[in-house]
Amino acid sequence: MKTLSFLGKTPSIALRNAQNECGEDAVLISTKKIIDRTSKNNGMYEVVVSLEDIKLELRKEIEGEIEEKLREKIKAEFNRKGTHISVHDTKEKFDELKKNQDLKTEELRANKIKEQEINENKLKELKEKKIIQESKLEQKRINESFYDFKEEISKMQDTLKEVQKTIWEPKSRLYDLSIPPEFIDIYDLFEKNEFDQEMTYTIMKKIIRQLPLSLKKNPEKINDFFKLLLRRMIPIKFEVPLRKYQRKIIMLVGPTGVGKTTTVAKLAARFAYKLSYGYKVGIITLDSFRVGAIEQLQAYTHIMRLPLEIVKKPQDLLEALIRLKDCNYVFIDTAGSSQYDIDKIELINEYQSKLNELIIEKTLVLPANIKQSDLQDIYSNYSRLGIDYLIFTKLDETKSFGNLVFFVHKSKKSISYFSVGQNVPDDLITADSKYLIDCFMNKTCTKP
């Protein structure tokens, strides 16, 4: 910032001189009177103003350029006319032209200042962009170092696994079989899934003896061979669509709380609406013991607009089936009971005995989240009904699936459906050995 002083006989004249010289941008700093004691006059007034360097320089530069141009213009004009002019005439002509150019001068000065401001803004934007670019480069370097760090951890984990395999000692000998280090992951899977030890022995023996030596060092090949053996152990009943005039009656049986009623609703919705065939579906319930069982099915059938028959006596079952004779699929929901309550299980046989030669497909509904020994007890006591197929529910409520694989292999009964949640009808899927093996390997079941 620069300061300039201007003199005048009065403060107003001094200030006007300052404004004429510096323009409206001049800022008044002080005003004082200067007295000359040797002189008889009343003295002069001094005005001190300040002006920013850039604006002062611009003003001087502009005015200098204009004055130079005006002088050249006047000189050229008088030379053309061949007229001699005095200094006084030149000054008058110059003042007149300068006065006429005031507006242009101010406009040019404003444009120069504006141009300077634009350049400063552009410089500021360039600096900001540079800062952002440098920030991005720094973040990229950080990310690259992070990923490098992550990769190093992964390599260390792989190395640790290799070291672990070299010092591997089986926690127990499976009879006459020692587990080699390359099969440690498979062996751990059996233990984590609570797999039967005898079955573990059988499978591990097959893998160790049948897998070619060249493939034993490849973990992916070991896993593929292991999955192949498991798939052969899991019998599956595939869903075969009925023909137009065919009819099938499916009765769901099982202990209390396994989800029979919800599964009946899922099956009914699947065959009535989800499949492209659009089958006619009817539902019969024999469950008049459990509080709310009938109301639950009534709510489902009302929403799906399906016929519902409520049967309380064995002799009424045949009449209900006759009323549903036009249905392609009839699903029968039965009362649940403890697997140890043989009398209630036998009551279901009484209903069947009233149907003469009518064929009923009986499906045992089992929860996936119970021990293998409990599964075996349920099957043993319900097998007196002549079980045809199995449905497993609550796969979303467990992380151990070795009990299911072992049970279906031992019972030799095929699985028809899996239930993986409470949503009707979305959480019912057709059985697939690959799906169950994936649950076994990953220790969790995902909804398709």
C-alpha positions as CSV (number, residue, x, y, z in Angstrom):
1,M,0.0,0.0,0.0
2,K,1.4,3.5,-1.0
3,T,0.6,6.9,0.6
4,L,0.5,10.1,-1.4
5,S,0.1,13.7,-0.3
6,F,-1.6,16.6,-2.1
7,L,-1.8,20.3,-1.4
8,G,-4.6,22.8,-1.9
9,K,-5.7,26.2,-0.6
10,T,-8.6,24.5,1.1
11,P,-9.1,20.9,2.3
12,S,-11.7,20.4,-0.5
13,I,-9.3,21.5,-3.2
14,A,-6.5,19.3,-1.8
15,L,-8.9,16.3,-1.7
16,R,-10.1,17.0,-5.2
17,N,-6.5,17.1,-6.4
18,A,-6.0,13.7,-4.7
19,Q,-9.1,12.2,-6.4
20,N,-8.1,13.6,-9.8
21,E,-4.8,12.0,-9.4
22,C,-5.6,8.7,-7.7
23,G,-9.3,8.2,-8.6
24,E,-12.2,7.2,-6.4
25,D,-10.2,4.3,-5.0
26,A,-8.0,6.7,-2.9
27,V,-8.5,6.3,0.9
28,L,-8.2,9.4,3.0
29,I,-5.7,9.0,5.8
30,S,-5.2,12.5,7.2
31,T,-5.8,16.2,6.6
32,K,-3.7,19.0,8.1
33,K,-2.9,22.7,7.6
34,I,0.7,23.7,6.7
35,I,1.6,27.3,7.8
36,D,4.6,29.1,6.2
37,R,5.7,31.8,8.7
38,T,7.8,33.6,6.1
39,S,4.8,34.0,3.8
40,K,1.9,36.4,4.3
41,N,-0.7,34.0,3.0
42,N,-2.8,31.8,5.2
43,G,-0.9,28.6,4.3
44,M,-1.9,25.4,2.5
45,Y,-3.7,22.3,3.4
46,E,-2.1,18.8,2.9
47,V,-4.3,15.7,2.3
48,V,-2.6,12.2,2.7
49,V,-4.3,9.3,0.9
50,S,-3.5,5.7,0.4
51,L,-3.8,3.6,-2.7
52,E,-3.2,-0.1,-3.4
53,D,-0.1,-0.7,-5.4
54,I,-1.8,-2.7,-8.2
55,K,-4.6,-0.1,-8.7
56,L,-2.1,2.8,-8.6
57,E,0.2,1.2,-11.1
58,L,-2.7,0.4,-13.4
59,R,-4.0,3.9,-13.2
60,K,-0.6,5.4,-14.0
61,E,0.0,3.0,-16.7
62,I,-3.4,3.7,-18.3
63,E,-3.2,7.4,-18.0
64,G,0.4,7.4,-19.3
65,E,-0.7,5.4,-22.3
66,I,-3.7,7.7,-22.9
67,E,-1.6,10.9,-22.5
68,E,1.0,9.6,-24.9
69,K,-1.7,8.8,-27.5
70,L,-3.4,12.1,-27.1
71,R,-0.2,14.0,-27.5
72,E,0.6,12.1,-30.7
73,K,-2.9,12.7,-32.0
74,I,-2.7,16.5,-31.4
75,K,0.8,16.7,-32.9
76,A,-0.4,14.7,-36.0
77,E,-3.4,17.0,-36.4
78,F,-1.5,20.2,-36.3
79,N,1.3,18.9,-38.5
80,R,-1.4,17.9,-41.1
81,K,-2.8,21.4,-41.0
82,G,0.7,23.0,-41.0
83,T,-0.2,25.3,-38.2
84,H,2.1,26.4,-35.4
85,I,0.7,26.0,-32.0
86,S,1.8,27.4,-28.7
87,V,2.3,25.4,-25.5
88,H,-0.8,27.1,-24.1
89,D,-2.9,26.0,-27.1
90,T,-1.5,22.5,-26.9
91,K,-2.4,22.2,-23.3
92,E,-5.9,23.5,-23.9
93,K,-6.4,21.0,-26.7
94,F,-4.9,18.2,-24.6
95,D,-7.2,19.0,-21.6
96,E,-10.2,19.0,-23.9
97,L,-9.4,15.6,-25.5
98,K,-8.5,14.2,-22.1
99,K,-11.8,15.3,-20.7
100,N,-13.6,13.6,-23.5
101,Q,-11.7,10.4,-22.9
102,D,-12.4,10.2,-19.1
103,L,-15.2,7.6,-19.5
104,K,-13.1,5.4,-21.7
105,T,-10.2,5.8,-19.3
106,E,-12.3,4.6,-16.4
107,E,-13.7,1.7,-18.4
108,L,-10.3,0.6,-19.5
109,R,-8.9,0.8,-16.0
110,A,-11.9,-1.3,-14.7
111,N,-11.3,-3.8,-17.4
112,K,-7.6,-4.1,-16.5
113,I,-8.5,-4.6,-12.8
114,K,-11.1,-7.2,-13.8
115,E,-8.6,-9.0,-16.0
116,Q,-6.2,-9.0,-13.1
117,E,-8.8,-10.5,-10.8
118,I,-9.7,-13.1,-13.3
119,N,-6.0,-14.1,-13.6
120,E,-5.8,-14.3,-9.8
121,N,-8.9,-16.5,-9.6
122,K,-7.5,-18.8,-12.3
123,L,-4.2,-19.0,-10.4
124,K,-6.2,-19.8,-7.3
125,E,-8.2,-22.5,-9.1
126,L,-5.0,-24.0,-10.5
127,K,-3.5,-24.1,-7.0
128,E,-6.6,-25.8,-5.7
129,K,-6.6,-28.4,-8.5
130,K,-3.0,-29.1,-7.8
131,I,-3.7,-29.6,-4.1
132,I,-6.6,-32.0,-5.0
133,Q,-4.4,-33.8,-7.5
134,E,-1.6,-34.2,-4.9
135,S,-4.1,-35.4,-2.3
136,K,-5.4,-38.0,-4.8
137,L,-1.9,-39.2,-5.5
138,E,-1.2,-39.4,-1.8
139,Q,-4.4,-41.4,-1.2
140,K,-3.5,-43.7,-4.1
141,R,0.0,-44.3,-2.6
142,I,-1.7,-45.0,0.8
143,N,-4.1,-47.5,-0.9
144,E,-1.3,-49.2,-2.8
145,S,0.7,-49.5,0.4
146,F,-2.4,-50.9,2.2
147,Y,-3.1,-53.5,-0.5
148,D,0.6,-54.4,-0.5
149,F,0.3,-54.8,3.3
150,K,-2.9,-56.9,2.8
151,E,-1.1,-59.1,0.3
152,E,1.8,-59.6,2.7
153,I,-0.6,-60.8,5.4
154,S,-2.2,-63.2,2.9
155,K,1.2,-64.6,2.0
156,M,2.1,-64.9,5.7
157,Q,-1.2,-66.8,6.3
158,D,-0.5,-69.2,3.4
159,T,3.1,-69.8,4.7
160,L,1.7,-70.4,8.2
161,K,-0.7,-73.0,6.7
162,E,2.2,-74.7,5.0
163,V,4.2,-74.8,8.2
164,Q,1.2,-76.1,10.0
165,K,0.8,-79.0,7.5
166,T,4.4,-80.0,7.9
167,I,4.0,-80.4,11.7
168,W,0.5,-81.8,11.4
169,E,-0.3,-84.6,13.7
170,P,-3.9,-86.1,13.6
171,K,-5.9,-85.5,16.8
172,S,-6.9,-89.1,16.7
173,R,-6.2,-92.1,14.5
174,L,-9.3,-93.2,12.6
175,Y,-8.9,-96.8,13.4
176,D,-6.1,-98.0,11.1
177,L,-6.0,-94.7,9.1
178,S,-3.5,-91.9,9.5
179,I,-4.6,-88.5,8.1
180,P,-1.8,-87.0,5.8
181,P,-1.1,-83.3,6.1
182,E,-2.6,-82.4,2.7
183,F,-6.0,-83.6,4.0
184,I,-6.0,-81.4,7.2
185,D,-8.7,-79.0,5.7
186,I,-11.1,-81.9,4.8
187,Y,-10.6,-83.5,8.2
188,D,-11.3,-80.2,9.9
189,L,-14.6,-79.8,8.0
190,F,-15.8,-83.2,9.3
191,E,-15.0,-82.2,12.9
192,K,-16.6,-78.7,12.5
193,N,-19.8,-80.2,11.0
194,E,-20.0,-82.9,13.8
195,F,-19.8,-85.7,11.3
196,D,-20.1,-89.3,12.3
197,Q,-16.6,-90.8,13.0
198,E,-17.3,-94.0,11.1
199,M,-18.5,-92.1,8.1
200,T,-15.5,-89.8,8.3
201,Y,-13.3,-92.8,8.3
202,T,-15.0,-94.3,5.2
203,I,-14.8,-91.0,3.2
204,M,-11.2,-90.2,4.2
205,K,-10.1,-93.7,3.3
206,K,-11.7,-93.4,-0.1
207,I,-10.1,-90.0,-0.8
208,I,-6.7,-91.0,0.4
209,R,-6.6,-94.3,-1.5
210,Q,-8.6,-93.4,-4.7
211,L,-7.3,-89.9,-5.4
212,P,-4.3,-90.0,-7.8
213,L,-0.9,-89.0,-6.3
214,S,-0.6,-86.2,-8.8
215,L,-3.8,-84.5,-7.5
216,K,-3.1,-84.9,-3.8
217,K,-1.0,-81.7,-3.7
218,N,-3.7,-79.7,-5.3
219,P,-6.3,-78.4,-2.7
220,E,-8.9,-77.6,-5.3
221,K,-8.7,-81.2,-6.7
222,I,-9.0,-82.6,-3.3
223,N,-12.1,-80.5,-2.6
224,D,-13.7,-81.5,-5.9
225,F,-13.1,-85.2,-5.2
226,F,-14.5,-84.8,-1.7
227,K,-17.7,-83.1,-3.0
228,L,-18.1,-85.8,-5.6
229,L,-18.1,-88.5,-2.9
230,L,-20.6,-86.5,-0.7
231,R,-23.0,-86.0,-3.7
232,R,-23.1,-89.8,-4.1
233,M,-24.1,-90.1,-0.5
234,I,-27.1,-87.7,-0.7
235,P,-30.2,-89.1,-2.4
236,I,-32.5,-86.5,-4.0
237,K,-36.1,-86.6,-5.2
238,F,-36.5,-84.4,-8.2
239,E,-39.7,-82.4,-8.7
240,V,-41.6,-84.0,-11.6
241,P,-44.6,-82.0,-12.9
242,L,-47.9,-83.8,-13.1
243,R,-49.8,-84.2,-16.3
244,K,-53.1,-82.4,-16.8
245,Y,-55.4,-85.0,-15.3
246,Q,-53.1,-86.5,-12.8
247,R,-53.6,-86.2,-9.1
248,K,-51.2,-86.4,-6.1
249,I,-52.0,-86.4,-2.4
250,I,-49.1,-85.5,-0.1
251,M,-49.3,-85.9,3.7
252,L,-46.7,-84.1,5.9
253,V,-45.9,-85.7,9.2
254,G,-43.4,-85.0,11.9
255,P,-42.9,-83.8,15.5
256,T,-44.3,-80.6,17.0
257,G,-42.6,-77.4,16.0
258,V,-40.7,-78.5,12.9
259,G,-42.8,-76.2,10.6
260,K,-45.3,-78.6,9.0
261,T,-48.1,-76.0,8.7
262,T,-45.9,-73.3,7.2
263,T,-44.3,-75.9,4.8
264,V,-47.8,-76.9,3.7
265,A,-48.6,-73.3,2.9
266,K,-45.3,-72.9,1.0
267,L,-46.0,-76.0,-1.1
268,A,-49.5,-75.0,-1.9
269,A,-48.4,-71.5,-3.0
270,R,-45.6,-73.0,-5.1
271,F,-47.8,-75.4,-7.1
272,A,-50.7,-73.0,-7.4
273,Y,-48.9,-69.8,-8.3
274,K,-45.1,-70.1,-8.6
275,L,-44.9,-72.8,-11.2
276,S,-46.0,-72.1,-14.8
277,Y,-48.5,-74.9,-14.9
278,G,-51.0,-73.3,-12.6
279,Y,-52.2,-76.4,-10.8
280,K,-55.4,-76.6,-8.8
281,V,-54.4,-77.1,-5.2
282,G,-56.4,-78.0,-2.1
283,I,-55.5,-78.3,1.6
284,I,-56.7,-80.6,4.4
285,T,-55.8,-80.2,8.0
286,L,-56.1,-83.0,10.6
287,D,-54.5,-80.7,13.3
288,S,-57.4,-79.9,15.7
289,F,-55.2,-80.3,18.8
290,R,-52.8,-77.3,18.5
291,V,-54.2,-73.9,19.4
292,G,-54.3,-71.6,16.4
293,A,-53.4,-74.3,13.8
294,I,-56.7,-74.1,11.9
295,E,-56.8,-70.3,12.1
296,Q,-53.2,-70.2,10.7
297,L,-54.2,-72.3,7.6
298,Q,-57.4,-70.4,7.2
299,A,-55.4,-67.2,6.9
300,Y,-53.1,-68.7,4.3
301,T,-55.8,-70.2,2.2
302,H,-57.9,-67.1,2.3
303,I,-55.0,-65.0,1.0
304,M,-54.2,-67.6,-1.7
305,R,-57.9,-68.3,-2.5
306,L,-57.5,-72.1,-2.0
307,P,-60.0,-74.5,-0.7
308,L,-59.5,-75.8,2.9
309,E,-61.1,-78.9,4.5
310,I,-61.0,-79.3,8.3
311,V,-61.1,-83.0,9.3
312,K,-61.5,-84.0,12.9
313,K,-62.4,-87.8,12.6
314,P,-60.7,-90.5,10.5
315,Q,-63.9,-91.4,8.7
316,D,-64.3,-87.8,7.4
317,L,-61.0,-87.8,5.5
318,L,-62.3,-89.7,2.5
319,E,-65.3,-87.3,2.1
320,A,-62.9,-84.3,2.2
321,L,-60.8,-85.8,-0.5
322,I,-63.9,-86.4,-2.6
323,R,-64.8,-82.7,-2.3
324,L,-61.3,-81.9,-3.5
325,K,-61.4,-84.3,-6.4
326,D,-60.8,-81.6,-9.0
327,C,-57.5,-80.6,-7.4
328,N,-54.2,-81.8,-9.0
329,Y,-52.4,-81.5,-5.6
330,V,-53.9,-82.0,-2.2
331,F,-51.6,-81.3,0.8
332,I,-52.6,-82.8,4.2
333,D,-51.3,-81.1,7.4
334,T,-51.2,-83.5,10.4
335,A,-51.0,-82.9,14.2
336,G,-47.5,-82.8,15.6
337,S,-46.4,-84.9,18.5
338,S,-43.3,-86.0,20.3
339,Q,-41.4,-88.7,18.5
340,Y,-41.8,-90.8,21.6
341,D,-45.7,-90.5,21.7
342,I,-46.4,-93.6,19.7
343,D,-50.2,-93.4,20.3
344,K,-50.5,-90.1,18.5
345,I,-48.3,-91.3,15.7
346,E,-50.5,-94.4,15.3
347,L,-53.6,-92.1,15.1
348,I,-52.3,-90.9,11.7
349,N,-52.4,-94.6,10.6
350,E,-56.1,-94.7,11.5
351,Y,-56.8,-91.8,9.0
352,Q,-54.9,-93.7,6.3
353,S,-56.8,-96.9,7.0
354,K,-60.0,-95.2,5.9
355,L,-58.8,-94.4,2.5
356,N,-58.9,-98.0,1.1
357,E,-56.6,-98.2,-1.9
358,L,-56.0,-94.5,-2.3
359,I,-52.2,-93.7,-2.6
360,I,-50.8,-91.0,-0.3
361,E,-47.3,-89.9,-0.5
362,K,-46.0,-89.4,3.1
363,T,-43.2,-86.9,3.7
364,L,-41.4,-86.6,7.0
365,V,-40.6,-83.0,8.0
366,L,-37.4,-82.7,10.0
367,P,-35.5,-79.7,11.5
368,A,-31.9,-79.3,10.5
369,N,-30.8,-77.8,13.8
370,I,-31.0,-80.9,16.0
371,K,-28.5,-83.7,16.7
372,Q,-28.0,-86.7,14.4
373,S,-29.2,-89.0,17.2
374,D,-32.5,-87.0,17.5
375,L,-33.0,-87.2,13.8
376,Q,-32.6,-91.0,14.0
377,D,-35.1,-91.3,16.9
378,I,-37.7,-89.3,15.0
379,Y,-37.3,-91.3,11.8
380,S,-37.3,-94.6,13.7
381,N,-40.7,-93.9,15.4
382,Y,-42.4,-92.2,12.4
383,S,-41.2,-94.9,10.0
384,R,-44.2,-97.0,11.1
385,L,-46.2,-94.7,8.8
386,G,-44.3,-95.7,5.7
387,I,-42.2,-92.6,5.1
388,D,-41.5,-92.0,1.4
389,Y,-39.5,-88.7,1.3
390,L,-37.9,-86.1,3.6
391,I,-38.2,-82.3,3.9
392,F,-35.6,-80.5,6.0
393,T,-36.6,-77.2,7.6
394,K,-34.7,-74.5,9.6
395,L,-31.5,-74.7,7.5
396,D,-31.0,-71.0,8.3
397,E,-30.9,-71.8,12.0
398,T,-27.7,-74.0,12.1
399,K,-24.1,-74.0,11.0
400,S,-23.5,-77.7,11.3
401,F,-24.8,-80.0,8.4
402,G,-22.9,-83.2,9.0
403,N,-25.9,-84.6,10.8
404,L,-28.1,-84.2,7.7
405,V,-25.6,-85.8,5.3
406,F,-25.0,-88.7,7.5
407,F,-28.7,-89.2,8.3
408,V,-29.9,-89.3,4.7
409,H,-27.1,-91.6,3.7
410,K,-28.0,-94.0,6.5
411,S,-31.8,-93.8,6.1
412,K,-31.6,-94.0,2.3
413,K,-34.5,-91.7,2.0
414,S,-34.5,-89.0,-0.6
415,I,-34.9,-85.3,0.2
416,S,-37.6,-83.4,-1.7
417,Y,-37.3,-79.8,-0.4
418,F,-35.3,-77.5,1.9
419,S,-36.9,-74.7,3.9
420,V,-34.5,-71.8,4.6
421,G,-36.8,-69.3,6.4
422,Q,-40.3,-68.3,7.3
423,N,-41.4,-66.4,4.2
424,V,-44.2,-68.0,2.2
425,P,-43.6,-69.2,-0.5
426,D,-40.1,-67.8,-1.2
427,D,-38.1,-69.7,1.5
428,L,-38.8,-73.1,0.1
429,I,-36.4,-74.6,-2.5
430,T,-36.2,-77.9,-4.3
431,A,-33.6,-80.2,-2.9
432,D,-30.2,-80.2,-4.5
433,S,-27.2,-82.2,-3.2
434,K,-24.8,-79.4,-4.4
435,Y,-26.7,-76.9,-2.3
436,L,-26.4,-79.0,0.8
437,I,-22.7,-79.7,0.2
438,D,-22.1,-75.9,-0.2
439,C,-23.8,-75.4,3.2
440,F,-21.6,-78.1,4.6
441,M,-18.4,-76.6,3.2
442,N,-19.2,-73.0,4.1
443,K,-20.9,-73.7,7.4
444,T,-23.9,-71.6,6.4
445,C,-26.9,-71.7,4.0
446,T,-27.6,-68.8,1.7
447,K,-31.0,-68.1,0.3
448,P,-31.1,-68.6,-3.5
